[in-house]
């Protein structure tokens, strides 16, 4: 019988996964089931896993070493839940090592035999640190940046680590940098907050950054490798703030949210600050990588932690380091640490050296065709039903109709990759504004696309990469025929696809190519602004009900639904 590890991440981006004999079989973020964005405690996803798999071990990651204890049995709340189903479950706690679980997630998924892991994150585990060998010089702070040397089966060595704390004066030695300095992600969070977004919405700052330019009124944001204290006020562990009282350049006389849905309202300082934080932070991450390469001589690098989702930075890094192999972990936010913890525990207990490169992200629960059919039947009074095939879908797309696609298991991480996607015509010059309105998103946010792998290089500059199956890079667009998904700076966050990865989705794009000559579709996540991606077919239909979208393609049952 296989040995099954249930990995869970309590914390924002709460998630649960199942690793069976070292293989990832299931991954789901709690928000997909609870429908609460960033939902923290993954009870529903745990129960879903426990109803489908036996569980031998529970691995709890996160950023805290301890968890609430239940009365009577005096065990933590998660173990208590699992033990109701599996009385002999063993619990492994890894919340005391948050960055280690980011590093292990990226390393085991990368397919590299040996690598450097660079973790650039908000605030990980809060720790006490010994600054000298005798342990007499103490410091404290939460993990923010770290560099690791990674080897099979489970050897992760810290080469450099940065910790933050509001009250700790900065202390530095060869290995640690601890104190109230402003780190890469904290500075990015401060700008995100200044722009009127929550600190988890860094992607919006990244989208706006492409509208900005060099602005001589904005001072250098980083000094001595840290965010300038003249500009930033750290607030660990939550975030950081721009000191707009002391800096005339940052003063404004209106609510920052004014510009979110009105392009005429955006100020130069807002666009240009977004531009500057993007430029300076990606350079700092590049410097960390450079430093790690010079210490180890290794030329394989994995990137994880929240900043790993910054697809503009990822492309910059790909261009800056043409002679290294870079792997950007697609579940590099905290959700992925559940996978990192479960895999780490497996390799530690078995000394398993098998390399299992991540080749897919379709790890959500499976739903039967009969279930999908019965849900479709229950709404037949509201929808016309047509034969659904790739050609019919491609025709609708070529006529500038929005078509949502729903099939199979959902995607791990924030990117929709053709199983829970909203599709559109990338050649429509008004497509970006149109779909942003339908989804209720801010005007400046760009859209992604999916290209047939065999045509990818004719349309995009991949800077030496062979493919981009997980949509982790915003790359330069070579042709001016896809304005709906070409951002203002001439880039597009792009997914490459082949038949093996997703046959139904591939066929739709291929038919679209036959009609239009363009081997690309516009691809955005199947949700409305502020909502989690749809998980069930019921969620998919509800999203149609709540929006002006009219078409839903269900390839597994060969049906297109059209709103009556
Ligand atoms: Fe993290």
Boltz pocket constraint, residues with backbone or C-beta under 6 A from the ligand:
constraints:
  - pocket:
      binder: B
      contacts: [[A, 98], [A, 102], [A, 121], [A, 122], [A, 123], [A, 124], [A, 305], [A, 306], [A, 332], [A, 333], [A, 334]]
      max_distance: 6.0
